[in-house]
Structures are given as C-alpha cells and as structure tokens.
C-alpha cells in the first residue's frame, strides 16, 4: 500500500471531500456532476452496449441564456397567501390542518376514500409498494421507459424490477408486453402513463391484474389530471395511485406527492407506513420498519389552492399539444409523440429519424435559447445494473424503449406558454429542417416567464 504524503489528497478521492459545510457551499446544486474526480472513470469500463447508447452531453444555451425553459413552476397568489397563513398560525408540520385539507381535495378529485400527502412521488411509490407486502422473492413488472425512481423503489422494498418494453408506437407497455415478462413470481405491476400519455391498455391491464391476483400501482407522477381513452382519470384503475408535486409538475408543492387507494381498508396501514410505522393505539410501539414519508404543512398549504385549477391547467396542456401538432405534424423526418383520445400530455415530445439528427436539432434550438430535454434513458441499460447486483440485465433487448430513447426529446411545455410562443418554437424547428428560410422575431424577451409569474403573484392593490 502506497504511503500517504501529508497534505496531499489521493488522486482517486473526489474534490467533493474538499467541500465544507462551513461558509459558502462548494456547489449548492443537487446536480453535483459526478462523485468521482473524472466522470470518465466510471464510463470507461462500461460495456459497449451502454457506452454506445448513453445520452450525449446536454446542449448549452447561447450567450443570452434560455429564452424558453422546458418547464416552469406555476402557482397562484393564493398559494403564497396560504403559506403565510400557515406560518403565522404555526400550522407548518405534517400534523397540521393543511395536509388533511389536501387529502380531502385529492379524494374528491379522484373519487377515492383514501389519500395521504407524502414528501415526494418516489416516497409515495415506496409506501404503496410496502403496502403490497412484497418480498425478495417477488417480481414487479415495470416499464423500462420511465424515470429511475420506479425501479429504485422496487429495489428499496427488496423486490426485483422486471423491465418491460413499450408497445409499438406507444410510450407505455401494453398487456402483451407485460405478459411477455410475467413469471410465477410476479406479484405487482406498475403502470406509469409516461409523459402524461395515458396507457392505452390500462383497462385491460387492470382486468389482467385482478384475474392474476397481482397488485396494480398507477404512477401518475407525470399524469395527474390525464384521462384514459374512456374519459376516466388515470390513477383510478389501480389498487394504488401515486403522484408527484415536484416544481415541474402541473400543480406543485415545490417537492411532495401523495398516495391514494381505492379501498378504505388501506387507510390505517398507509397512514402508519408514511410515519415510521407508528401504531395509533400504541404511540411508541412499532410493528414494522417504515420510512418518514410525510409532507410538511407548508408544502400542503402551498399546493392546496392549486388542486381546483388542475382541470383548467390540463385544458391548456391540451391546447399546447394541438398547437404543436398543427405546426410539426407535416415536417418531414419528424414525428410527434403518441396521441390518445384525450390529448393533454404533461410534456410534448417529438422523435427524429436518428440520434445524430436529434442531437443536432437540440443544439440548434439551444443556440437560439430554447431548452429541451432528452427522452428517458431505458432503465435496463442504466449503469447501476453494471455496477450493482443485476449485472447482465443490460444485455436484454427492449427495442421500442431503446429506439425512443435514442431519437426522442421534448419541447417547452408549461402554463405560461401561449399560441405565439409555440408557433415561434416550431418555426425554429422548421428552420432546422429547411422548411422555412426566415424566422420572425421572438414574441418574448429574456426573463419573460419571471415577469408573468410576478404579475400572477401580485396582490390586488399592486396589479
């Protein structure tokens, strides 16, 4: 073992160890870059299948910065006033009245008897999986084309995620894709309604789960307010629904989420599971291991007034989708995202003919101040499967999910956008493809979204 020279850091030690909690934080962002000195240290030994398909570096904006962010938090003056009221009255904890009010509103919106606010969408899913009594021998069918929290929470309860491909032409697995991966050890299914596009087979999947005795959890973290083809809200087909209230969602608590259930019998167990496993009869007697997944009173106060706005917000999302489709559907070499009967996705996505075109188009838009985001990288290809205990999972081929990840990305989609904004963004796409030679000036100036938010939050006597 090499001797350590006093005053020198070993080369393999990350600069994160040089940081201090005293004074200015080295990097106050959640996006820390890497936990190793050189990000290539971890990438270099990855199998070719992962290295050759992993996402390209994110494009940077021009000198002026972003003119249109891909998502913007949206909330009303009432949200701010409710937080002030909660602070002034001391109603700031998870035991305050505001989380109960939020639970009542969710129950009313989704027509369910049980709803409990949580600290995040991921913690909501964690609690729902715990309520399914899953063990290390159990398999949970999950989409590969979704956010990593889905697989993480399955692993957190000690079970194994079984990754399923998307159906052809869809962002979500169908009944056939689930059955292809089902085993005698399958005990639960998670349907995600990715990007707010309702799973087209959700009714059939619900019937299948009932027939097989599988739990069905609907992850509506990207699909609150979205409707299935029959007009019913997604999140009402499964045994449990879980949602996120993160800042980029249609309604937000900053962070937060909820779990709801269709049957009253789940109330006491869920309430215990989000709160360390406390038992209502014996305050400090715990019968199972459970997380602290509660939402604080300030977050609940912030989002409460927004629930009633969700139908209006989703109507606007529908307008955005219509405007994007109107301008982009006929662009050669570009395909708009899956369209369901009720077309109001959380974000609006497009797919190019190949990865190089996708990356070039994103660079083109970024240089003009338009922020975009790649589609999800498939979960079965994530490097964690190479570094973790599931080595070999990345050798599985899920062609549809892998293709979407290589060619898809989404465009700005939020509640401040108007028709003229969407048309301007689309004109830059047209410019890239040579459909139009001259682009009209942008209808906005930098910082416009913050100005719109300020107007929205102004007190009546200030407006």
C-alpha positions in Angstrom: 0.0 0.0 0.0 1.4 3.4 -1.1 2.3 5.7 1.7 0.1 8.8 2.1 2.1 12.1 1.8 0.8 14.5 4.4 -1.0 17.5 2.8 -1.8 15.7 -0.4 -5.1 14.1 -1.4 -5.0 10.7 -3.2 -5.8 11.1 -6.9 -8.8 8.9 -6.7 -10.5 10.9 -4.0 -13.2 13.3 -5.3 -13.0 17.0 -4.8 -16.3 16.7 -3.0 -14.2 15.8 0.0 -12.6 19.2 -0.1 -16.0 20.8 0.5 -17.0 22.2 3.8 -20.4 22.8 5.4 -19.0 26.0 7.0 -19.3 29.1 4.9 -20.2 29.1 1.2 -21.1 25.6 -0.2 -18.8 24.4 -2.9 -21.7 23.6 -5.2 -25.2 24.2 -3.8 -27.0 22.5 -6.7 -28.5 19.0 -6.5 -26.8 18.3 -9.8 -23.3 17.7 -8.5 -21.8 16.5 -11.8 -20.1 13.4 -10.5 -19.0 11.7 -7.3 -15.6 10.8 -8.8 -12.7 13.1 -9.9 -13.1 12.3 -13.6 -16.6 11.3 -14.8 -14.9 9.1 -17.4 -13.5 6.9 -14.6 -16.9 5.2 -14.4 -17.8 5.4 -18.0 -14.7 3.9 -19.4 -15.3 0.4 -18.1 -19.0 0.2 -19.0 -19.9 -2.4 -21.6 -20.1 -1.2 -25.2 -23.9 -1.6 -25.2 -24.3 1.0 -22.6 -21.4 3.3 -23.7 -22.7 3.4 -27.3 -26.2 4.3 -26.3 -25.8 6.6 -23.3 -27.0 10.2 -23.7 -24.9 12.9 -25.2 -23.9 15.9 -23.0 -26.7 18.4 -22.6 -26.7 21.3 -25.1 -25.8 24.8 -23.7 -27.8 27.9 -24.5 -26.3 30.9 -26.4 -24.7 33.8 -24.6 -28.1 35.4 -23.7 -29.2 32.2 -21.8 -32.5 30.4 -22.1 -35.4 32.3 -23.6 -37.8 29.4 -23.1 -37.3 26.9 -20.3 -38.6 23.4 -20.9 -40.8 23.6 -17.8 -41.7 26.4 -15.4 -43.3 26.2 -11.9 -46.8 27.7 -12.0 -48.8 28.8 -8.9 -51.2 31.5 -7.8 -51.2 34.3 -5.2 -53.5 32.2 -3.1 -50.7 29.6 -2.8 -48.4 32.3 -1.3 -51.1 33.6 1.0 -51.9 30.1 2.3 -48.2 29.6 3.2 -48.2 32.9 5.0 -51.3 31.9 6.9 -49.8 28.5 7.8 -46.7 30.2 9.1 -48.5 32.8 11.1 -50.7 30.2 12.7 -48.0 27.7 13.4 -49.6 25.1 11.0 -46.3 24.1 9.4 -45.8 20.4 10.2 -47.2 17.2 8.8 -49.7 17.1 11.7 -51.2 20.5 10.7 -54.6 21.0 9.1 -53.2 21.7 5.6 -52.1 18.1 4.7 -55.6 16.9 5.8 -57.2 19.5 3.5 -55.0 18.4 0.7 -56.0 14.8 1.3 -59.7 15.7 1.2 -59.3 17.5 -2.1 -57.4 14.6 -3.7 -60.1 12.2 -2.5 -62.8 14.4 -4.1 -60.9 14.8 -7.4 -60.2 11.1 -7.8 -63.3 9.7 -6.2 -61.3 7.6 -3.7 -61.8 7.1 0.0 -58.1 7.3 1.0 -55.4 9.8 0.1 -52.3 10.8 2.1 -49.8 13.6 1.2 -46.2 12.5 1.0 -42.7 14.0 0.8 -42.3 13.1 -2.9 -43.7 10.9 -5.7 -40.9 8.4 -5.0 -41.8 8.2 -1.3 -45.4 7.7 -2.3 -44.4 4.8 -4.5 -42.2 3.4 -1.7 -45.2 3.4 0.7 -47.5 1.8 -1.9 -45.1 -1.0 -2.6 -44.7 -1.6 1.2 -48.4 -1.8 1.4 -48.3 -4.7 -1.1 -46.2 -6.7 1.3 -43.6 -7.6 -1.3 -40.5 -9.6 -0.5 -37.1 -10.6 -2.0 -38.7 -13.4 -3.9 -41.2 -11.2 -5.7 -41.1 -9.7 -9.2 -42.6 -6.4 -10.1 -43.3 -5.6 -13.8 -42.2 -2.0 -14.6 -41.7 0.0 -17.8 -38.1 0.3 -18.9 -39.0 3.7 -20.5 -39.7 5.7 -17.4 -38.0 7.6 -14.6 -35.4 5.8 -12.4 -37.4 6.3 -9.2 -39.7 3.5 -10.3 -37.0 0.8 -10.3 -35.3 2.3 -7.3 -38.4 2.0 -5.1 -38.9 -1.6 -6.1 -35.3 -2.4 -5.1 -35.8 -0.4 -1.9 -38.5 -2.9 -0.7 -36.2 -5.8 -1.6 -38.0 -7.0 -4.7 -36.8 -7.3 -8.3 -38.0 -5.0 -11.1 -38.6 -6.8 -14.3 -38.3 -4.4 -17.2 -40.9 -4.3 -19.9 -40.7 -2.8 -23.4 -43.0 -0.1 -24.7 -45.7 -1.2 -27.1 -45.1 -0.5 -30.7 -46.0 3.2 -31.4 -46.5 3.9 -27.7 -44.6 5.3 -24.7 -46.0 2.7 -22.4 -46.1 -1.1 -22.2 -49.3 -2.8 -23.3 -50.9 -6.0 -22.0 -48.8 -8.1 -24.4 -45.5 -6.6 -23.2 -46.4 -7.3 -19.6 -47.4 -10.9 -20.3 -44.2 -11.5 -22.2 -42.2 -10.7 -19.0 -44.6 -12.2 -16.4 -43.3 -15.1 -14.3 -44.8 -17.3 -11.5 -43.1 -14.8 -9.1 -44.8 -11.8 -10.5 -46.8 -10.1 -7.7 -47.3 -6.5 -8.9 -47.4 -4.2 -11.9 -46.5 -0.5 -12.1 -48.1 1.5 -15.0 -46.6 5.0 -15.4 -48.6 6.8 -18.1 -45.2 8.3 -19.2 -45.1 12.0 -20.0 -48.8 12.2 -19.2 -49.9 10.0 -22.1 -52.4 7.5 -20.8 -51.5 3.9 -21.2 -53.8 2.7 -24.0 -54.3 -0.8 -22.4 -54.9 0.4 -18.8 -58.4 -1.1 -18.6 -57.2 -4.5 -19.9 -54.2 -4.3 -17.6 -56.4 -3.7 -14.6 -58.6 -6.7 -15.5 -55.5 -8.8 -16.0 -54.1 -7.9 -12.6 -57.4 -8.7 -11.0 -57.5 -12.1 -12.8 -53.9 -13.0 -11.8 -54.1 -11.6 -8.3 -51.4 -9.0 -9.0 -51.3 -5.6 -7.3 -51.7 -2.7 -9.7 -50.0 0.6 -8.9 -50.6 3.6 -11.2 -47.7 6.0 -11.1 -49.3 9.3 -12.2 -46.3 11.5 -11.3 -46.4 12.7 -14.9 -50.1 12.2 -15.4 -52.1 13.9 -12.7 -55.3 15.2 -14.5 -54.7 13.0 -17.5 -57.6 10.8 -18.8 -57.7 7.4 -20.3 -59.4 6.8 -23.6 -62.7 6.2 -21.9 -62.6 9.6 -20.1 -61.7 8.3 -16.7 -58.9 9.9 -14.8 -55.7 7.7 -14.8 -54.9 6.8 -11.3 -58.4 5.3 -10.7 -57.8 1.9 -12.3 -55.2 0.5 -9.8 -55.2 -0.6 -6.2 -53.0 2.4 -5.5 -52.2 5.7 -7.3 -49.0 7.7 -6.6 -48.3 11.3 -7.7 -45.6 13.9 -7.6 -45.9 17.5 -6.7 -42.4 18.5 -7.7 -41.8 22.0 -9.1 -42.0 21.0 -12.8 -45.5 19.3 -12.4 -48.8 21.0 -13.5 -49.5 21.7 -9.8 -46.7 21.8 -7.2 -45.8 21.9 -3.6 -42.1 22.5 -4.6 -41.5 19.0 -3.5 -44.0 16.5 -2.4 -46.6 14.0 -3.6 -49.4 11.7 -2.5 -50.6 8.1 -2.4 -54.2 7.2 -2.8 -56.1 3.9 -2.6 -59.5 2.8 -4.0 -60.4 0.8 -0.9 -60.9 2.2 2.6 -59.2 -0.8 4.2 -55.8 0.6 3.2 -56.1 3.8 5.2 -54.7 2.8 8.5 -51.8 0.9 7.0 -50.8 3.6 4.6 -51.1 6.2 7.4 -48.7 4.2 9.5 -46.3 3.5 6.7 -45.7 7.2 5.9 -45.0 7.9 9.5 -42.3 5.5 10.8 -44.8 2.7 11.3 -46.5 4.4 14.2 -49.4 2.5 15.6 -52.5 4.6 16.6 -53.1 2.5 19.7 -49.5 2.4 21.0 -47.8 5.7 20.2 -44.2 4.4 20.6 -44.7 0.8 19.7 -43.7 -0.1 16.2 -44.6 -3.4 14.5 -42.8 -2.9 11.1 -40.0 -0.9 9.6 -41.2 2.1 7.7 -39.9 5.4 6.3 -40.7 9.0 7.2 -42.6 10.0 4.0 -44.9 12.7 5.3 -45.5 16.1 3.7 -45.0 19.2 5.8 -47.7 21.7 6.4 -46.1 24.5 4.3 -45.9 22.4 1.2 -49.5 21.3 1.6 -50.6 24.9 2.2 -48.8 25.9 -1.0 -50.5 23.3 -3.2 -54.0 23.2 -1.7 -55.4 26.1 -3.8 -54.0 24.7 -7.0 -56.0 21.4 -7.0 -59.1 23.2 -8.1 -57.1 24.7 -11.0 -56.0 21.3 -12.4 -58.8 20.9 -14.9 -58.1 24.4 -16.3 -54.3 23.6 -16.4 -54.9 20.3 -18.3 -57.2 22.1 -20.7 -54.3 24.4 -21.5 -52.0 21.4 -21.9 -54.4 20.2 -24.5 -54.1 23.5 -26.4 -50.3 23.3 -26.3 -50.5 19.8 -27.8 -52.9 20.9 -30.5 -50.7 23.9 -31.4 -47.5 21.8 -31.6 -49.2 19.1 -33.7 -50.6 21.8 -36.0 -47.1 23.1 -36.8 -45.0 20.0 -36.6 -47.1 17.1 -37.9 -46.1 17.7 -41.5 -42.4 18.3 -41.0 -40.5 15.6 -43.0 -38.4 13.3 -40.8 -40.1 14.4 -37.5 -42.8 12.5 -35.7 -45.0 13.9 -32.9 -45.5 11.9 -29.7 -48.2 9.3 -29.3 -51.7 10.8 -29.3 -54.5 9.4 -27.3 -58.2 10.3 -27.3 -57.7 12.9 -24.6 -54.5 14.6 -25.8 -53.1 16.7 -22.9 -49.6 15.4 -22.2 -47.5 16.8 -19.3 -44.7 17.5 -21.8 -44.9 17.5 -25.6 -42.3 15.2 -27.3 -41.1 14.6 -30.8 -38.9 11.9 -32.5 -36.4 12.3 -35.2 -35.1 9.8 -37.7 -31.9 9.1 -35.8 -29.9 10.1 -32.8 -27.5 12.4 -34.7 -30.4 14.4 -36.1 -32.0 14.6 -32.6 -28.8 15.9 -31.0 -28.2 18.4 -33.9 -31.8 19.7 -33.6 -31.4 20.1 -29.8 -28.2 22.0 -30.4 -29.9 24.2 -33.0 -32.7 25.1 -30.6 -30.4 25.6 -27.6 -28.3 28.1 -29.5 -31.5 30.1 -30.0 -32.4 29.9 -26.3 -34.9 27.0 -26.5 -34.3 24.5 -23.7 -35.3 20.9 -24.5 -34.9 17.5 -22.7 -34.0 14.1 -24.0 -36.4 11.2 -23.6 -35.7 8.8 -20.7 -32.7 6.5 -21.0 -34.1 3.0 -20.6 -33.8 1.6 -17.1 -32.5 -1.8 -18.1 -29.5 0.0 -19.7 -28.7 2.2 -16.7 -25.1 1.8 -15.4 -26.4 0.8 -12.0 -27.2 -2.6 -13.5 -23.5 -3.0 -14.3 -22.2 -1.7 -11.0 -24.9 -3.3 -8.9 -26.2 -6.8 -8.3 -28.2 -7.1 -11.5 -25.2 -7.5 -13.9 -26.4 -8.7 -17.3 -29.7 -7.0 -17.2 -28.3 -4.5 -19.8 -28.0 -7.4 -22.3 -31.7 -7.6 -22.6 -33.1 -6.0 -25.8 -36.2 -3.9 -25.4 -36.2 -2.4 -28.9 -39.1 0.1 -28.7 -37.9 1.7 -25.5 -34.3 1.8 -26.7 -35.3 3.4 -30.0 -37.4 6.1 -28.3 -34.5 6.9 -26.0 -32.2 7.5 -29.0 -34.4 9.7 -31.1 -36.9 11.4 -28.8 -36.9 14.7 -26.8 -39.5 17.1 -25.5 -40.1 20.8 -26.1 -41.1 23.6 -23.7 -44.4 22.7 -22.2 -45.8 24.8 -19.3 -48.7 27.0 -18.2 -47.2 30.4 -19.2 -46.9 29.5 -22.9 -49.3 30.9 -25.4 -50.0 30.1 -29.1 -47.5 32.6 -30.4 -44.7 31.1 -28.2 -45.4 27.6 -29.5 -45.5 28.8 -33.1 -42.2 30.6 -32.7 -40.5 27.5 -31.2 -41.9 25.5 -34.1 -40.6 28.0 -36.6 -37.1 27.3 -35.3 -37.7 23.6 -35.9 -38.8 24.4 -39.4 -35.6 26.4 -39.8 -33.5 23.4 -38.9 -35.3 21.2 -41.4 -35.2 23.9 -44.1 -39.0 24.2 -44.2 -38.8 28.0 -43.7 -35.9 30.3 -44.6 -36.8 33.3 -42.4 -37.8 33.2 -38.8 -39.8 36.0 -37.3 -38.5 37.7 -34.1 -39.3 36.0 -30.8 -42.5 37.2 -29.2 -40.8 37.4 -25.8 -37.7 38.8 -24.2 -35.4 37.1 -21.8 -36.9 36.9 -18.3 -40.5 37.0 -19.6 -41.6 34.0 -17.6 -40.5 35.6 -14.3 -42.4 38.7 -15.2 -45.5 36.7 -15.9 -45.1 34.9 -12.6 -44.7 38.3 -10.8 -48.0 39.5 -12.3 -49.7 36.3 -11.3 -48.5 36.7 -7.7 -49.1 40.5 -7.4 -51.6 41.5 -4.7 -54.8 43.0 -6.0 -53.7 46.5 -5.0 -50.3 46.0 -6.8 -51.7 44.8 -10.1 
